[in-house]
Amino acid sequence: MLSRLLTDHDHIRKTLNLLEMLFLDLCRSRAPDYPMMLSIVVYIQEYPERVHHPLEDAVFSILIDRGIEEAKHVRKMIKDHNELEIITRKLRESLESYTSGKLTNEVDLKRELMTFLSRQRQHLYVEEVKLYPLIKNLVTKQDWAGIESMVPRMDDPVFGERTRNDYERLSREIESRDK
């Protein structure tokens, strides 16, 4: 299961890399692909926030229950999941408004994109450097079995065995950049 979490992080990073390239287009006064930006943000809401974060939260709860001295960092990451959901929802709303012509303030959109990208990347880094080593050492096979039965199983709609139709374009774009 820890390998699944790490794989999810790799996938999230790939989507963030693409979003960052599109964000740079916007900053360089090139017309970015707003529908692709929106697709990335919707994906983050749909998979990492609904499947990946609940899985991590279940694992983090075990770490807290064990009374580890790093519990403060673990609680911060759980809180961070909630804050990231708010940032993501706000960015989605802004992208939807911008693409429909209702929002014309590009400066605010850039700020939201920058916040989203930096917070997402920082979050991944802290988890992998500070928390995942603890998980590897402290979470038992029995713990993983209990977690697996509690957390919903959903195939990743972009990187899973079958790419969902509404993510075909995103999947192809990421794949072409990986070459």
C-alpha positions, -999 to 999 in steps of 0.1 A, spaced: 0 0 0 29 24 6 40 18 -29 5 27 -41 8 60 -22 42 67 -38 28 58 -72 -1 82 -66 24 109 -58 43 103 -90 10 107 -109 1 138 -91 35 152 -98 30 145 -136 -2 164 -136 13 193 -116 42 194 -141 18 198 -169 -2 224 -151 30 243 -143 39 244 -180 4 258 -188 7 283 -160 41 295 -175 23 299 -208 -1 322 -191 27 341 -174 45 346 -207 14 360 -223 8 329 -244 -27 315 -246 -27 286 -223 -50 256 -227 -76 265 -201 -97 233 -207 -65 212 -200 -59 233 -168 -94 227 -157 -91 190 -165 -61 187 -142 -78 205 -113 -109 183 -117 -87 152 -117 -70 164 -85 -105 168 -69 -117 135 -82 -89 111 -74 -63 124 -50 -88 142 -28 -114 114 -28 -92 83 -27 -55 92 -20 -60 116 9 -86 94 28 -61 65 25 -33 87 39 -55 101 66 -63 65 77 -26 57 78 -18 90 96 -44 82 123 -25 50 131 7 70 135 -10 94 159 -26 65 178 9 51 183 19 83 202 49 91 180 67 123 188 61 135 152 24 135 158 23 173 154 36 170 118 11 142 111 -18 163 123 -5 192 102 -7 170 70 -42 160 78 -52 196 82 -32 204 50 -55 179 31 -85 200 41 -68 232 32 -57 218 -2 -93 208 -9 -104 244 -4 -76 258 -26 -84 233 -53 -121 240 -52 -115 278 -54 -91 273 -83 -116 251 -101 -143 278 -97 -120 305 -110 -109 284 -140 -146 277 -148 -155 314 -145 -124 325 -165 -131 300 -193 -168 311 -195 -158 348 -196 -173 357 -162 -139 363 -146 -115 386 -163 -89 392 -136 -59 373 -148 -37 384 -119 -60 367 -94 -60 335 -115 -22 335 -117 -20 339 -79 -44 310 -73 -25 288 -97 8 297 -81 -6 290 -46 -21 257 -58 11 245 -74 34 255 -46 12 241 -18 6 208 -37 44 203 -43 53 213 -7 27 189 6 40 159 -14 76 167 -4 68 168 34 49 136 32 76 117 14 105 131 34 90 132 69 60 109 71 64 81 46 96 68 63 76 66 96 48 48 78 73 23 64 87 16 99 56 17 120 26 5 100 22 -32 101 7 -57 76 -22 -60 100 -27 -22 100 -26 -22 62 -52 -49 60 -75 -29 82 -70 3 62 -76 -15 29 -110 -26 41 -120 9 52 -108 30 23 -127 31 -10 -110 15 -39 -112 34 -72 -91 30 -103 -71 62 -111 -92 77 -139 -60 91 -157 -32 66 -149 -53 35 -140 -58 4 -161 -84 21 -182 -83 59 -187 -118 73 -184 -131 90 -216 -132 125 -201 -94 122 -193 -82 108 -226 -68 141 -237 -50 147 -204 -36 112 -204 -22 116 -239 -7 150 -231 11 136 -200 23 106 -219 37 126 -248 56 148 -223 71 117 -206 88 106 -237 
